[in-house]
Amino acid sequence: MVDSDVELEKVPRLGLRHLQALLLFLGLVVNTTLQFNVGVAVVAMTNATSVNAELPHYNWTEPQKSYVLSSFYWGSALTQFAGGWLCKRFGAKTVLFWGSFGSALLSAWTPQGIYMAGWRAYCAIRLMQGLCQGLTLPCIHQHLANWAPAVERTRLGAFAYTGFDCGNVLAMYAAGMLASSSLGWPGISYVSAALGLMWCLLWLLLGANRASEARCIGRAEQRYIVGDLQRSVRRERKLAIPWRGIFTSAPFYALLCARCADTWGLATMQAELPAYLNGVLGLEMHSNAFFSALPFLLMWAMCYVYLIIADVLLRRRCLSLTALRKTYNSIALWTPAAIMLALGFVDASQKPLALALVTLSVGVSSAATIGSELNTIDLSPVHASILSGISSTFTNLVAMLTPLVVGVLVKHPMERSEWQVVFSIAAAVLFAGNVIYLIWGTAETQPWNDNESKSEAGSDFEDAKLEIAAEPTYKKT
């Protein structure tokens, strides 16, 4: 709840909290583009798709391609947990800036590295990009927890995370267009790097760790977010991280299962969709770029549909937050599971049906943003970055494993039966992950969120959901 002395009519409908959400949206766009353009780039490097005949092309084997596709996650899995700790120590602004800046610089260096050492250099660069970007996702969660009041958390969080889907569209479509242009596959890396560096400048100028540190925020909006002066002083201090509570929490393990399952299904499409469209359906790069991007364009559009529906359901109290999360997660995991099973039986002679199934499978999965992605903030607003770091470590291990599994199973990309096995495994993982989430998942804040003495419980417990512990900004008078 907002303090009674905060006049809600004076709180701007569009304020600095919305600017921070927009910056996170744009940050996710560029970071997702930097992360996922590799799927198109690898296809372009191993097929003469550019009009520039002077560009080199490579005869990499399927296992070598799988190493390139998975190498990003070798690095990001190592720094996700560290990202959560660094975010609490130095603030989201600093950590998110340096992670994104490093990834952009490495993207600019990618073509030169490949010219010198081929796929091994590409793996090394992708690994270092993973190390940089592994720091960023916990910052997204923490920044949202710092800026989004409880009543706006789903709305602002879901909007920020639509940047992930917009980035996927750019990674697939724009990368495909660049690959088939005179810039060729090196243009993918250069343009992605330029976008990343431009966002870093915006973030440096406009980002702020929390409302109490922002320079251009109105008093009403500031108090709406962090509460009145007295409560801010009492709450803004470091809290010990409740490791035992986290690692004995059934809802948190249910969340881990849901996130890992969603990651397996989505990573299969993100990394392997261009190869599937090129191998089984025989689409060339121009068509491949459009049809690779189309599922993620639908995914992006559906985010806003899901957001509007969720906002109405919560406002009218048709569903509890827990019921809403589980309903959305079921849509996001079980619908693609059923479609992937059907997709394995479709061949090149049924190309329109295959494209429709692929598009629908990825498009509906954006419900996972509201279904489980934001659940870390529900379970523990105070320790959202820590939960996100742990969760992202596991999901990155899953994303790292997925291309390797595909590399083992798919020896002949034009063979539909091999892709059938890939899609069947993904469907089984999606189904099982959501079953666990339905049984043990919840959107209730956990008791270990605020491990202070019970003497400060009561109404203050709800207040703790509005802000994250930080160094004292004010002094009592």
C-alpha positions in Angstrom: 0.0 0.0 0.0 1.0 3.6 -0.5 1.2 5.8 2.6 -2.0 7.7 3.3 -0.2 11.1 3.2 0.9 10.6 -0.4 -1.7 12.3 -2.6 -2.2 9.8 -5.5 -3.7 12.5 -7.7 -0.3 14.2 -7.7 1.6 11.1 -8.7 2.3 11.4 -12.5 0.7 8.8 -14.7 3.9 8.8 -16.7 6.9 9.4 -14.5 10.5 8.6 -14.0 9.5 5.0 -13.0 8.2 4.6 -16.6 11.4 6.0 -18.0 13.4 3.4 -16.1 11.2 0.7 -17.4 11.7 2.0 -21.0 15.5 2.0 -20.5 15.3 -1.6 -19.3 13.2 -2.4 -22.4 15.8 -0.9 -24.7 18.6 -2.6 -22.8 17.0 -5.9 -23.2 16.5 -5.2 -26.9 20.2 -4.6 -27.5 21.4 -7.3 -25.2 19.1 -9.9 -26.7 20.2 -8.9 -30.2 23.8 -9.3 -29.2 23.0 -12.7 -27.7 20.8 -14.3 -30.3 22.1 -13.0 -33.7 24.5 -15.9 -33.7 21.9 -18.3 -35.0 21.5 -16.3 -38.3 25.3 -15.5 -38.4 26.3 -19.1 -38.3 24.0 -20.0 -41.2 25.3 -17.0 -43.1 29.0 -17.9 -42.5 28.5 -21.4 -43.7 26.4 -20.6 -46.8 27.3 -18.1 -49.5 24.4 -15.7 -48.8 25.9 -12.3 -49.2 26.1 -10.3 -52.4 29.7 -9.4 -51.3 31.7 -12.2 -53.0 34.9 -11.1 -51.2 33.7 -12.3 -47.7 35.1 -15.6 -46.6 32.8 -18.5 -45.8 33.5 -21.6 -43.7 32.9 -25.3 -43.9 32.2 -25.9 -40.2 30.8 -29.2 -39.0 27.5 -29.6 -37.1 29.3 -30.2 -33.8 31.5 -27.1 -34.4 28.4 -25.0 -35.0 26.8 -26.4 -31.8 29.9 -25.3 -29.9 29.6 -21.8 -31.3 25.9 -21.6 -30.5 26.3 -22.8 -26.9 29.6 -21.1 -26.0 27.7 -17.9 -24.9 26.1 -19.8 -22.1 29.4 -21.3 -20.9 30.3 -17.8 -19.8 26.9 -16.5 -18.7 26.4 -19.5 -16.4 29.5 -18.5 -14.5 28.5 -14.9 -13.8 24.8 -15.0 -13.2 25.2 -15.5 -9.5 28.0 -13.0 -9.2 25.8 -10.6 -11.1 23.2 -10.7 -8.3 25.8 -10.1 -5.6 27.5 -7.3 -7.6 24.1 -5.6 -8.2 23.4 -5.5 -4.5 27.0 -4.3 -3.8 27.4 -1.6 -6.5 23.9 -1.0 -7.8 22.1 -2.0 -11.0 23.2 1.0 -13.0 27.0 0.3 -12.7 26.8 -3.4 -13.3 24.3 -3.3 -16.1 26.4 -0.6 -17.9 29.7 -2.5 -17.8 28.1 -5.8 -18.7 26.4 -4.3 -21.8 29.4 -2.2 -22.7 31.8 -5.2 -22.6 29.4 -7.3 -24.7 29.1 -4.5 -27.4 32.9 -4.1 -27.7 33.3 -7.9 -28.1 30.7 -7.9 -30.8 32.6 -5.2 -32.7 35.7 -7.4 -32.5 34.0 -10.6 -33.6 34.7 -10.5 -37.4 38.4 -9.9 -36.9 38.6 -12.7 -34.4 37.0 -15.1 -36.9 39.3 -14.0 -39.7 42.3 -14.9 -37.5 41.2 -18.2 -35.8 37.9 -19.4 -37.2 35.2 -21.1 -35.1 37.5 -21.4 -32.1 37.9 -17.6 -31.9 34.1 -17.2 -32.3 33.6 -19.6 -29.3 36.1 -17.6 -27.2 34.4 -14.3 -28.0 31.0 -15.6 -27.4 32.1 -17.1 -24.1 33.5 -13.6 -23.0 30.2 -12.0 -24.2 28.4 -14.5 -21.9 30.6 -13.5 -19.0 29.6 -9.9 -19.6 25.9 -10.4 -20.2 25.6 -12.9 -17.3 25.9 -9.9 -15.0 22.9 -8.1 -16.6 19.8 -10.2 -16.0 19.9 -10.0 -12.1 20.2 -6.2 -12.5 17.0 -6.1 -14.5 15.1 -7.8 -11.7 16.6 -5.7 -9.0 16.0 -2.5 -10.9 12.4 -3.4 -11.4 12.0 -4.2 -7.7 13.6 -0.9 -6.8 11.4 1.2 -9.1 8.0 -0.6 -9.5 5.4 -0.2 -6.7 3.6 -3.4 -5.9 0.4 -2.3 -7.7 2.4 -1.6 -10.9 4.9 -4.4 -10.7 3.3 -6.7 -13.2 2.6 -3.9 -15.7 6.1 -2.3 -15.6 7.9 -5.6 -15.4 6.0 -7.2 -18.3 6.6 -4.1 -20.4 10.3 -4.1 -19.7 10.6 -7.7 -20.6 8.9 -7.2 -24.0 12.4 -5.9 -24.9 13.5 -9.5 -24.9 10.9 -10.3 -27.7 11.7 -7.2 -29.7 15.4 -8.1 -29.5 14.6 -11.6 -30.8 12.8 -10.0 -33.8 15.9 -7.8 -34.6 18.3 -10.7 -34.0 16.4 -12.8 -36.6 15.1 -10.4 -39.2 17.6 -7.6 -39.2 20.5 -10.0 -38.9 19.2 -12.0 -41.9 18.8 -8.8 -44.0 22.3 -7.7 -43.1 23.7 -11.1 -43.9 22.3 -11.0 -47.4 23.4 -7.4 -48.0 26.8 -6.1 -49.1 27.8 -5.9 -45.4 27.4 -9.7 -45.2 27.7 -11.6 -41.9 30.3 -9.1 -40.4 27.6 -6.4 -40.6 25.6 -8.3 -38.0 28.3 -7.9 -35.4 29.1 -4.3 -36.3 25.5 -3.0 -36.2 24.7 -5.0 -33.0 27.8 -3.4 -31.4 26.7 0.1 -32.4 23.2 -0.4 -30.9 24.7 -1.6 -27.7 27.1 1.3 -27.3 24.3 3.8 -28.0 22.1 2.3 -25.3 25.0 2.4 -22.8 25.2 6.2 -23.4 21.5 6.5 -22.7 21.7 4.4 -19.6 24.6 6.4 -18.3 22.8 9.6 -18.7 19.2 8.7 -17.6 19.5 5.6 -15.4 19.2 5.8 -11.6 19.6 2.9 -9.0 16.5 3.9 -7.0 14.0 6.7 -6.6 15.7 8.1 -3.6 18.9 8.7 -5.7 17.1 10.1 -8.8 17.8 13.8 -9.6 14.7 14.7 -11.7 12.0 12.8 -9.8 9.0 14.7 -8.3 8.4 14.4 -4.6 5.0 12.8 -4.9 6.3 10.1 -7.2 9.3 9.5 -5.0 7.2 8.9 -1.9 4.8 6.8 -4.0 7.6 4.4 -4.8 9.7 4.3 -1.6 7.2 5.5 1.0 7.6 8.3 3.6 10.8 9.4 5.2 10.4 7.5 8.4 9.8 4.1 6.8 12.6 4.6 4.3 15.1 5.1 7.1 13.9 2.0 9.0 14.0 -0.2 5.9 17.0 1.1 4.0 19.7 -1.0 5.5 21.4 -4.1 4.5 19.7 -7.4 5.3 21.5 -10.7 5.5 20.8 -13.0 2.6 18.6 -15.9 3.8 20.5 -18.7 2.1 18.9 -21.5 4.1 15.4 -20.1 3.4 16.1 -19.8 -0.3 17.5 -23.3 -0.7 14.8 -25.0 1.3 11.9 -23.2 -0.4 9.6 -25.4 -2.5 8.1 -22.4 -4.4 11.6 -21.4 -5.4 12.5 -24.8 -6.7 9.2 -24.9 -8.6 10.1 -21.6 -10.2 13.5 -23.0 -11.1 11.8 -26.0 -12.9 9.4 -23.7 -14.8 12.2 -21.4 -15.9 14.5 -24.2 -17.0 11.7 -25.9 -18.9 10.7 -22.6 -20.7 14.4 -22.0 -21.5 14.8 -25.4 -23.0 11.9 -24.9 -25.4 12.7 -21.3 -26.3 16.5 -22.0 -26.7 15.6 -24.8 -29.1 13.8 -22.3 -31.3 16.1 -19.3 -30.9 19.3 -21.2 -31.7 18.1 -23.8 -34.1 15.2 -22.3 -36.0 17.3 -20.9 -38.9 18.9 -24.3 -39.3 15.6 -26.1 -39.3 14.0 -23.7 -41.8 17.1 -23.9 -44.0 17.5 -27.7 -43.7 14.0 -29.2 -43.6 12.0 -26.5 -45.3 14.7 -25.4 -47.7 14.2 -21.6 -47.2 16.9 -19.3 -48.5 18.4 -16.5 -46.3 15.9 -13.7 -47.3 12.9 -16.0 -46.6 14.7 -17.6 -43.7 15.2 -14.1 -42.1 11.5 -13.2 -42.4 10.2 -16.6 -41.2 12.7 -16.8 -38.4 11.7 -13.4 -37.1 7.9 -13.9 -37.6 7.4 -16.2 -34.5 9.2 -13.6 -32.3 7.3 -10.8 -33.8 4.1 -12.6 -32.8 5.7 -13.2 -29.4 6.4 -9.5 -29.0 2.8 -8.5 -29.9 1.3 -11.2 -27.7 3.2 -9.7 -24.7 1.0 -6.6 -24.8 -2.1 -8.7 -25.3 -1.2 -10.8 -22.2 -0.3 -7.7 -20.3 -3.6 -5.9 -20.9 -5.6 -9.1 -20.0 -3.6 -9.6 -16.9 -4.0 -6.0 -15.8 -7.8 -6.3 -16.2 -8.0 -9.6 -14.4 -6.0 -8.3 -11.4 -7.8 -5.0 -11.2 -11.2 -6.7 -11.2 -9.9 -9.4 -8.9 -11.1 -12.1 -11.2 -7.9 -14.1 -10.3 -5.4 -14.0 -7.5 -1.8 -13.3 -8.6 -0.9 -16.9 -7.9 -3.7 -18.2 -10.1 -2.8 -15.7 -12.8 0.9 -16.7 -12.8 0.0 -20.4 -13.1 -2.6 -19.9 -15.8 -0.2 -17.8 -17.9 2.6 -20.3 -17.4 0.4 -23.2 -18.5 -0.4 -21.3 -21.7 3.3 -20.6 -22.2 4.6 -24.1 -21.7 1.8 -26.6 -22.6 0.7 -24.9 -25.8 4.2 -25.0 -27.4 4.6 -28.6 -26.0 1.6 -29.8 -28.0 2.6 -27.9 -31.1 6.2 -29.2 -31.1 4.9 -32.8 -31.0 2.8 -32.0 -34.1 5.7 -30.2 -35.8 7.8 -33.3 -35.8 5.3 -34.9 -38.2 5.3 -32.1 -40.8 7.6 -32.3 -43.8 8.7 -29.9 -46.6 5.6 -30.6 -48.7 3.5 -29.0 -45.9 5.6 -25.8 -45.6 2.7 -23.4 -44.8 1.5 -25.6 -41.9 5.1 -26.0 -40.6 5.6 -22.2 -40.6 2.2 -21.6 -38.9 3.0 -24.2 -36.2 6.5 -22.7 -35.6 5.1 -19.2 -35.4 2.3 -20.1 -33.0 4.6 -22.2 -30.8 7.0 -19.3 -30.1 4.3 -16.6 -30.2 2.2 -17.9 -27.3 5.3 -18.6 -25.1 5.6 -14.9 -24.2 3.0 -15.6 -21.5 5.9 -17.0 -19.5 7.0 -13.4 -18.7 4.0 -12.9 -16.5 3.6 -16.6 -15.7 7.0 -17.2 -14.1 9.7 -14.7 -15.2 8.6 -12.1 -12.7 8.0 -14.6 -9.9 11.3 -13.9 -8.3 10.0 -10.4 -7.3 6.9 -12.0 -5.8 8.8 -14.5 -3.7 11.3 -12.0 -2.4 11.3 -8.3 -3.5 14.3 -7.6 -1.1 16.4 -10.4 -2.6 15.1 -10.4 -6.2 18.6 -10.0 -7.7 19.9 -13.0 -5.7 17.0 -15.2 -6.8 17.3 -14.0 -10.3 21.1 -14.8 -10.3 20.5 -18.3 -9.0 17.7 -18.9 -11.5 19.6 -17.5 -14.4 22.6 -19.7 -13.6 20.5 -22.8 -14.0 18.6 -21.5 -17.1 21.9 -20.7 -18.8 23.2 -24.2 -18.1 20.1 -25.5 -19.8 20.5 -23.0 -22.7 24.1 -24.2 -23.0 23.1 -27.8 -23.1 20.3 -27.4 -25.7 22.5 -26.7 -28.8 24.9 -29.5 -27.7 22.1 -32.0 -27.6 20.8 -30.8 -31.0 24.4 -31.2 -32.3 24.4 -34.8 -31.2 20.9 -35.7 -32.4 20.9 -33.8 -35.7 23.7 -35.1 -38.0 21.8 -34.4 -41.2 19.9 -31.0 -40.9 17.7 -32.0 -43.9 16.5 -35.1 -42.2 13.0 -34.5 -40.6 13.1 -37.6 -38.4 16.1 -36.2 -36.5 14.3 -32.9 -35.8 11.3 -34.9 -34.6 13.4 -36.3 -31.8 14.6 -32.7 -30.9 11.0 -31.4 -30.8 9.7 -34.4 -28.8 12.3 -33.9 -26.1 11.5 -30.2 -25.8 7.8 -31.0 -25.5 8.4 -33.5 -22.7 10.5 -31.0 -20.8 7.9 -28.2 -21.2 5.1 -30.4 -19.9 7.0 -31.7 -16.9 8.3 -28.2 -15.9 4.8 -26.7 -15.7 3.3 -29.7 -13.8 5.9 -29.0 -11.0 5.1 -25.2 -11.1 1.3 -25.9 -10.8 1.8 -28.0 -7.7 4.4 -26.0 -5.7 4.5 -22.6 -7.3 3.1 -19.5 -5.6 3.1 -15.7 -5.9 3.1 -15.2 -2.1 6.0 -13.3 -0.6 8.0 -15.9 1.4 8.7 -15.5 5.1 12.5 -15.4 4.6 12.1 -12.2 2.4 12.5 -10.0 5.4 14.5 -11.8 8.1 14.2 -9.0 10.6 12.7 -9.5 14.0 9.0 -10.1 14.2 8.6 -6.9 16.3 8.8 -4.9 13.1 6.2 -7.1 11.3 2.6 -6.2 10.7 1.8 -3.5 8.2 5.6 -2.9 7.7 5.8 -6.4 6.1 3.7 -5.2 3.2 5.7 -1.9 3.0 8.9 -4.0 2.4 7.5 -5.1 -0.9 7.7 -1.5 -2.2 11.4 -1.1 -1.9 14.8 -2.8 -1.7 17.2 -2.4 1.1 19.9 0.2 0.4 22.3 2.4 2.1 20.5 5.2 4.2 19.7 8.2 2.1 18.0 10.3 4.8 18.5 10.9 8.5 15.8 11.1 11.1 15.0 14.6 12.3 
